[in-house]
Amino acid sequence: DIPILLGQGCDGIDNDNDCMIDECDEDQVPPSLKLPYVPDTPFRDVDAALAFLEEYLCMEDDCAAVLLKELVEEPSCVGKVDGESVGQICTFNYRVYDPRCNMTAGAAFETVETFSLTVAPPLPIPIKKFQGCDGIDNNYNCAIDECSEDKVPPLITLDKCCIPEKPFQSV
């Protein structure tokens, strides 16, 4: 057996005595995939969580200068999304691998890690009946009672006395 050493497979030595220096099967330390931090607030949807992971997942390896990562399967989410719950816990399975050794049997060329993030769409802001004519800056833009604050559509009602008893007839 070959002892597992950091940098083995990229040290310029034939570690397994097969007359080949630094081939894939000498690399016994798999790459790593880490998330340096997770935000306190939930993501608005799965796509936002995926975009965060794509940007912040860190890949490292003792030998490979180039590593690739891929989402192994579609994210799975558990929990309810409604006005009462916090949100869903979604799991994302990522694979990181050394593309040079991707098809080498027995080599430590890949790692699969699971990351869990909370996804919760923003709750709708309740619309107040007199918003837009309440003397309050509802948009927080230093303009009181402007048109953009009026979120309630006008109601059109027909009074009985305004409707003719007989509809107009063509002559």
PATOR-337076 format. One record per residue: z, y, x of N, C-alpha, C in turn; residue number from 1; chain. Coordinates in Angstrom, 1 decimal. Each point is the difference from the previous one (the first is absolute). Example, Ala and Ser with C-alpha at 12.3 -4.5 7.8 and 13.67 -1.06 7.14 Angstrom:
// residues 2
R      n.z      n.y      n.x     ca.z     ca.y     ca.x      c.z      c.y      c.x   pos   unit
R      7.8     -5.7     13.2      0.0      1.2     -0.9      0.0      1.2      0.9     1      A
R     -0.7      1.1     -0.4      0.0      1.1      0.9      0.8      1.1     -0.8     2      A
***
This chain:
// residues 171
R      n.z      n.y      n.x     ca.z     ca.y     ca.x      c.z      c.y      c.x   pos   unit
R      0.0     -1.2      0.8      0.0      1.2     -0.8      0.0      1.2      0.9     1      A
R     -0.6      1.1     -0.6     -0.1      1.2      0.7      1.2      0.9     -0.5     2      A
R      0.8      0.6      0.9      1.0      0.8     -0.5     -0.6      1.3     -0.6     3      A
R      0.7      0.5     -1.1     -0.6      1.2     -0.6      0.6      1.2      0.7     4      A
R     -1.0      0.8      0.5      0.4      1.2      0.8     -0.8      1.2     -0.6     5      A
R      0.6      1.1     -0.1     -0.7      1.2     -0.4     -1.1      0.3      1.0     6      A
R     -1.2      0.3     -0.4     -1.1      0.3      0.9     -0.8     -1.2      0.4     7      A
R      0.5     -1.2     -0.3     -0.7     -1.2      0.3     -1.3      0.0     -0.8     8      A
R     -1.1     -0.3      0.7     -1.3      0.1     -0.6     -0.8      1.3      0.3     9      A
R      0.7      0.8      0.8     -0.6      1.2      0.5      0.6      0.5      1.3    10      A
R      0.4     -1.0      0.7      0.7      0.3      1.3     -0.8     -0.4      1.3    11      A
R     -1.2     -0.4     -0.3     -0.9     -0.3      1.2      0.3     -1.4      0.6    12      A
R      0.8     -0.8     -0.7      0.4     -1.3      0.6     -0.5     -1.1     -1.0    13      A
R     -0.3     -1.2      0.6     -0.4     -1.1     -0.9      1.4     -0.7     -0.3    14      A
R      0.6      0.4     -1.1      1.3     -0.5     -0.4      0.0     -1.4     -0.5    15      A
R     -1.1     -0.5     -0.5      0.0     -1.4     -0.5     -0.8     -1.0      0.9    16      A
R     -0.3      0.5      1.2     -0.7     -0.9      1.0     -1.2     -0.7     -0.5    17      A
R     -0.9      0.8     -0.8     -1.2     -0.6     -0.5     -1.3      0.6      0.7    18      A
R      0.3      0.7      1.2     -1.0      0.7      0.8     -0.7      1.2     -0.8    19      A
R      0.7      0.5     -1.0     -0.5      1.2     -0.7      1.2      1.0      0.0    20      A
R     -0.4      1.2      0.4      1.0      1.0      0.1      0.1      0.9     -1.3    21      A
R      1.1      0.1     -0.5      0.3      0.9     -1.2     -0.9     -0.2     -1.2    22      A
R     -0.2     -1.3     -0.3     -0.8     -0.3     -1.3      1.0      0.1     -1.2    23      A
R     -0.5     -0.1     -1.1      0.8      0.3     -1.2      1.2     -1.0     -0.2    24      A
R     -0.2     -1.3      0.4      1.1     -0.9     -0.3      1.2      0.2      1.0    25      A
R     -0.1      0.9      1.0      1.1      0.3      0.8      0.9      1.0     -0.7    26      A
R     -0.5      0.8     -0.9      0.7      1.0     -0.6      0.9     -0.6     -1.1    27      A
R      1.3      0.0      0.3      1.0     -0.7     -0.9      0.9      1.0     -0.8    28      A
R     -0.2      1.3      0.2      0.8      1.0     -0.7     -1.0      0.7     -1.0    29      A
R      0.3     -0.2     -1.3     -0.8      0.5     -1.1      0.1      1.5     -0.1    30      A
R     -1.0      0.7     -0.5      0.1      1.4     -0.2      1.0      0.3     -1.1    31      A
R      0.5      1.3      0.0      1.0      0.4     -1.0     -0.6      1.1     -0.9    32      A
R      0.5      0.1     -1.2     -0.4      1.0     -1.0      1.3      0.5     -0.6    33      A
R      0.2      1.3      0.2      1.3      0.7     -0.4     -0.3      1.2     -0.8    34      A
R      0.9      0.4     -0.9     -0.1      1.2     -0.8      1.2      0.8      0.5    35      A
R     -0.2      1.2      0.7      1.1      0.7      0.5      1.0      0.6     -1.0    36      A
R     -0.5      0.3     -1.2      0.9      0.5     -1.0     -0.6     -0.2     -1.4    37      A
R      0.8      0.1     -1.0     -0.4     -0.1     -1.4      0.5      1.2     -0.7    38      A
R     -0.8      0.8     -0.7      0.5      1.2     -0.7      1.0     -0.3     -1.1    39      A
R      0.8      0.9     -0.2      1.1     -0.2     -1.1     -0.7      0.1     -1.4    40      A
R     -1.0      0.8     -0.1     -0.6      0.1     -1.4     -1.1     -1.1     -0.2    41      A
R     -0.1     -0.4     -1.2     -1.0     -1.1     -0.3     -1.5      0.6      0.1    42      A
R     -0.9     -0.9      0.2     -1.4      0.4      0.0     -0.5      0.1     -1.4    43      A
R     -1.0      0.9     -0.3     -0.5      0.2     -1.4     -0.8     -1.2     -0.5    44      A
R     -0.6     -0.7      0.9     -0.8     -1.2     -0.4     -0.2     -0.9      1.3    45      A
R     -0.6     -1.2     -0.3     -0.2     -1.0      1.1     -0.9      0.6      1.1    46      A
R     -1.0      0.7     -0.5     -1.0      0.6      1.0      0.7      1.0      1.0    47      A
R      1.0      0.8     -0.5      0.7      0.9      0.9      0.9     -0.8      0.9    48      A
R      0.6     -1.1     -0.4      0.8     -0.8      0.9     -0.9     -0.7      1.0    49      A
R     -1.2     -0.5     -0.4     -0.9     -0.5      1.0     -0.4      1.0      1.1    50      A
R     -0.3      1.2     -0.5     -0.5      1.0      0.9      1.2      0.3      1.0    51      A
R      1.2      0.0     -0.4      1.2      0.3      0.9      0.0     -1.2      1.0    52      A
R     -0.1     -1.2     -0.4      0.1     -1.1      0.9     -1.2      0.0      1.0    53      A
R     -1.2      0.3     -0.4     -1.1      0.1      0.9      0.2      1.0      1.1    54      A
R      0.7      1.1     -0.4      0.2      1.1      1.0      1.2     -0.3      0.9    55      A
R      1.1     -0.6     -0.5      1.2     -0.1      0.8      0.4     -1.3      0.5    56      A
R     -0.7     -1.1     -0.3      0.3     -1.3      0.6     -0.3      0.1      1.5    57      A
R      0.9     -0.5      0.8     -0.2      0.0      1.5     -0.2     -1.4      0.4    58      A
R     -1.1     -0.1      0.8     -0.3     -1.4      0.6      0.2      0.1      1.5    59      A
R      0.6     -1.1      0.5      0.3     -0.1      1.4     -0.3     -1.5      0.5    60      A
R     -0.4     -0.1      1.2     -0.2     -1.3      0.6      0.3      0.1      1.5    61      A
R      0.4     -1.1      0.6      0.3      0.1      1.5     -1.3     -0.1      0.8    62      A
R     -1.1     -0.5     -0.6     -1.2     -0.2      0.8     -1.2      0.8     -0.6    63      A
R     -0.2     -0.1     -1.3     -1.2      0.5     -0.6      0.0      1.6     -0.1    64      A
R     -1.1      0.5      0.5     -0.2      1.5     -0.1     -0.5      0.4     -1.3    65      A
R     -0.7     -0.9     -0.7     -0.6      0.3     -1.3      0.6     -1.0     -1.0    66      A
R      0.6      0.5     -1.0      0.5     -0.9     -1.1     -0.6      0.5     -1.3    67      A
R     -0.1     -0.9     -0.9     -0.5      0.3     -1.4      1.0     -0.4     -1.0    68      A
R      0.0      0.7     -1.1      0.9     -0.3     -1.1     -0.8     -0.1     -1.3    69      A
R      0.5     -0.9     -0.9     -0.7     -0.1     -1.3      1.0     -0.4     -1.0    70      A
R     -0.2      0.4     -1.2      0.8     -0.4     -1.2     -0.4     -1.4     -0.3    71      A
R      1.0     -0.9      0.0     -0.3     -1.4     -0.2     -0.4     -0.4     -1.4    72      A
R      0.7      0.6     -1.0     -0.3     -0.2     -1.4      0.3      1.2     -0.8    73      A
R     -0.3      0.1     -1.2      0.2      1.1     -0.9      1.6      0.2     -0.1    74      A
R      0.4      1.2      0.0      1.5      0.3     -0.2      0.5     -0.6     -1.3    75      A
R      1.2     -0.5      0.0      0.6     -0.5     -1.2      1.2      0.9     -0.3    76      A
R      0.2      0.4     -1.3      1.0      0.9     -0.4      0.9     -0.7     -1.1    77      A
R      1.3      0.2      0.1      0.9     -0.5     -1.1      0.8      1.2     -0.4    78      A
R      0.4     -0.1     -1.3      0.8      1.1     -0.6     -0.9      0.7     -1.1    79      A
R      0.7      0.8     -0.8     -0.7      0.7     -1.1     -0.2      1.5      0.4    80      A
R     -1.1      0.5     -0.5     -0.2      1.4      0.1      0.1      0.6     -1.4    81      A
R      1.1      0.7     -0.2      0.2      0.7     -1.3      0.9      1.2      0.2    82      A
R      0.3      0.7     -1.0      0.9      1.2      0.1      1.4     -0.3      0.5    83      A
R      0.4     -1.3     -0.1      1.4     -0.3      0.3      0.2     -0.7      1.4    84      A
R     -1.1     -0.6      0.5      0.2     -0.7      1.3     -0.3      0.9      1.2    85      A
R      0.4     -0.4      1.1     -0.2      0.7      1.3     -1.5     -0.2      0.4    86      A
R     -0.5     -1.2     -0.2     -1.4     -0.3      0.5     -0.1     -1.5      0.3    87      A
R     -1.1     -0.3      0.7     -0.3     -1.3      0.4      0.2     -0.2      1.5    88      A
R      0.4     -1.2      0.4      0.1     -0.3      1.4     -1.3     -0.8      0.3    89      A
R     -0.8      0.6      0.9     -1.3     -0.6      0.3      0.1     -0.6      1.4    90      A
R     -0.6     -1.2      0.2      0.0     -0.6      1.3     -1.4      0.0      0.6    91      A
R     -0.1      0.3      1.2     -1.3      0.1      0.7      0.1     -1.0      1.2    92      A
R     -0.9     -0.9      0.1     -0.1     -1.0      1.1     -1.1      0.4      1.0    93      A
R      0.3      0.4      1.2     -0.9      0.4      1.0     -0.1     -1.0      1.1    94      A
R     -1.2     -0.2      0.5     -0.2     -0.8      1.2     -0.4      0.9      1.1    95      A
R      0.6     -0.2      1.2     -0.5      0.7      1.2     -0.4     -1.1      1.0    96      A
R     -1.2      0.2      0.7     -0.5     -1.0      0.9     -0.8      0.6      1.1    97      A
R     -0.1     -0.8      1.0     -0.9      0.3      1.2     -1.3     -0.6     -0.3    98      A
R     -1.1      0.9     -0.2     -1.3     -0.5     -0.3     -0.6     -0.9      1.0    99      A
R      0.4      0.2      1.3     -0.6     -0.9      1.0      0.4     -1.4     -0.1   100      A
R      1.2     -0.3     -0.6      0.5     -1.3     -0.1      0.2     -0.5     -1.4   101      A
R     -0.7      0.6     -0.9      0.2     -0.2     -1.4     -0.2     -1.5     -0.4   102      A
R     -0.9     -0.7      0.6     -0.4     -1.3     -0.4      0.6     -1.1      1.0   103      A
R      0.9      0.4      0.9      0.6     -0.9      0.9      1.1     -0.8     -0.6   104      A
R     -0.1     -1.3      0.0      1.1     -0.8     -0.6      1.2      0.0      0.9   105      A
R      1.2      0.1     -0.6      1.2     -0.1      0.8      0.5      1.2      0.7   106      A
R     -0.8      1.1      0.1      0.3      1.2      0.7      0.8      0.9     -0.9   107      A
R      0.9      0.8      0.5      0.7      1.0     -0.7     -0.8      1.3     -0.1   108      A
R     -1.0      0.0     -0.9     -0.9      1.1     -0.1      0.2      0.8     -1.2   109      A
R      0.9     -0.4     -0.9      0.1      0.7     -1.3      1.5      0.0     -0.5   110      A
R      0.3      0.9     -0.9      1.3      0.1     -0.7     -0.3      0.5     -1.4   111      A
R      0.7     -0.6     -0.9     -0.1      0.5     -1.4      1.4      0.5     -0.4   112      A
R      0.0      1.3     -0.5      1.3      0.6     -0.4     -0.1      0.5     -1.4   113      A
R      1.1     -0.1     -0.7      0.1      0.5     -1.4      0.8      1.3      0.0   114      A
R     -0.5      1.0     -0.7      0.6      1.3     -0.2      0.2      0.2     -1.5   115      A
R      1.2      0.5     -0.4      0.3      0.3     -1.4      0.1      1.5     -0.1   116      A
R     -0.7      0.6     -1.0      0.1      1.4     -0.3      0.2      0.2     -1.5   117      A
R      0.7      1.1     -0.4      0.2      0.3     -1.4     -1.2      0.9     -0.5   118      A
R     -0.5     -0.4     -1.1     -1.1      0.7     -0.7      0.5      0.4     -1.4   119      A
R     -0.1      1.3     -0.3      0.4      0.5     -1.3     -0.8      1.2     -0.3   120      A
R     -0.9      0.0     -1.0     -0.7      1.2     -0.4      0.9      1.1     -0.4   121      A
R     -0.4      1.2      0.3      0.9      1.1     -0.4      0.2      0.1     -1.5   122      A
R      1.2      0.3     -0.4      0.3      0.1     -1.4     -0.7      1.2     -0.6   123      A
R     -0.5      0.0     -1.2     -0.6      1.2     -0.6      1.1      1.1     -0.2   124      A
R     -0.4      1.2      0.2      0.9      1.1     -0.3      0.0      0.3     -1.5   125      A
R      1.1      0.0     -0.6      0.0      0.2     -1.4     -0.5      1.4     -0.4   126      A
R     -0.8      0.1     -1.0     -0.5      1.3     -0.5      0.9      0.5     -1.0   127      A
R      0.5      1.2      0.2      0.8      0.7     -1.0     -0.8      0.7     -1.0   128      A
R      0.4      0.1     -1.2     -0.8      0.5     -1.1     -0.4      1.5      0.2   129      A
R      0.9      0.8      0.6     -0.3      1.4      0.2     -0.3      0.3      1.4   130      A
R     -0.3     -1.0      0.8     -0.4      0.3      1.4     -1.2      0.9      0.1   131      A
R      0.1      1.0      0.7     -1.1      1.0      0.1      0.3      1.3     -0.8   132      A
R      1.1     -0.1     -0.8      0.4      1.3     -0.7      1.5      0.0      0.0   133      A
R      0.6     -0.5      1.0      1.5     -0.1      0.0      0.7      0.9      1.0   134      A
R     -0.8      0.9      0.7      0.6      0.9      0.9      0.4     -0.6      1.3   135      A
R     -0.5     -1.3      0.3      0.4     -0.7      1.2     -1.3     -0.3      0.8   136      A
R      0.2      0.0      1.3     -1.1     -0.3      0.9     -0.1     -1.5      0.2   137      A
R     -0.7     -0.7     -1.0      0.0     -1.5      0.0     -0.8     -0.6      1.2   138      A
R     -1.0      0.8      0.5     -0.8     -0.5      1.1      0.5      0.3      1.4   139      A
R      1.1      0.8      0.0      0.6      0.4      1.3     -0.9      0.7      0.9   140      A
R     -0.8      0.9     -0.6     -1.0      0.7      0.8      0.2      1.6     -0.2   141      A
R      1.2      0.4     -0.4      0.4      1.4     -0.1     -0.8      0.7     -1.1   142      A
R     -0.6     -0.7     -1.0     -0.6      0.6     -1.1      0.6     -0.6     -1.3   143      A
R      0.6      0.9     -0.8      0.7     -0.5     -1.2     -1.0      0.0     -1.2   144      A
R      0.1     -1.1     -0.7     -0.8     -0.2     -1.2     -1.5      0.2      0.1   145      A
R     -0.6     -0.6      1.0     -1.4      0.1      0.2     -0.7     -1.1     -0.8   146      A
R     -1.3      0.1     -0.2     -0.7     -1.0     -0.9      0.1     -1.4      0.6   147      A
R      0.1     -0.2      1.3      0.0     -1.4      0.5      1.3     -0.7     -0.3   148      A
R      1.1      0.8     -0.4      1.2     -0.6     -0.4      0.0     -0.6     -1.4   149      A
R     -0.9      0.5     -0.8     -0.1     -0.4     -1.4     -0.6     -1.4     -0.1   150      A
R      0.8     -1.1     -0.2     -0.5     -1.3      0.1     -0.1     -0.6     -1.4   151      A
R      0.4      0.7     -1.1     -0.1     -0.5     -1.3     -1.2      0.6     -0.7   152      A
R     -1.0     -0.9     -0.4     -1.2      0.5     -0.7      0.3      0.7     -1.3   153      A
R     -0.8      1.0     -0.4      0.2      0.6     -1.3     -0.2     -0.9     -1.1   154      A
R      0.8      0.1     -1.1     -0.2     -0.8     -1.1     -0.8      0.8     -1.1   155      A
R     -1.0     -0.7     -0.5     -0.8      0.6     -1.1      0.4     -0.7     -1.3   156      A
R      0.5      0.8     -0.9      0.3     -0.6     -1.3     -0.8      0.7     -1.1   157      A
R     -0.4     -0.8     -1.0     -0.7      0.6     -1.1      0.9      0.1     -1.2   158      A
R      0.1      1.1     -0.6      0.8      0.2     -1.2     -0.9     -0.4     -1.2   159      A
R      0.7     -0.6     -1.0     -0.7     -0.5     -1.1     -0.8      1.1     -0.7   160      A
R      0.5      1.2      0.0     -0.7      1.1     -0.7     -1.2      0.4      0.7   161      A
R     -0.2     -0.3      1.2     -1.2      0.4      0.8     -1.2     -1.0     -0.2   162      A
R      0.3     -1.1     -0.6     -1.1     -1.0     -0.1     -0.6      0.1     -1.4   163      A
R     -1.3      0.2     -0.1     -0.6      0.2     -1.3      0.2     -1.3     -0.8   164      A
R      0.1      0.1     -1.3      0.2     -1.1     -0.9     -1.3     -0.9      0.0   165      A
R     -1.1      0.7     -0.1     -1.3     -0.7      0.0     -0.7      0.3      1.3   166      A
R     -0.5     -1.0      0.6     -0.7      0.3      1.3     -1.3      0.7     -0.3   167      A
R     -0.5      0.7      1.0     -1.3      0.7     -0.2     -1.1     -1.0     -0.3   168      A
R     -0.9      0.3     -0.9     -1.1     -0.8     -0.3     -1.3      0.7      0.3   169      A
R     -0.9     -0.8      0.5     -1.3      0.6      0.3     -0.8      0.2     -1.3   170      A
R     -0.7      1.1     -0.1     -0.8      0.3     -1.2     -1.4     -0.6      0.1   171      A
***
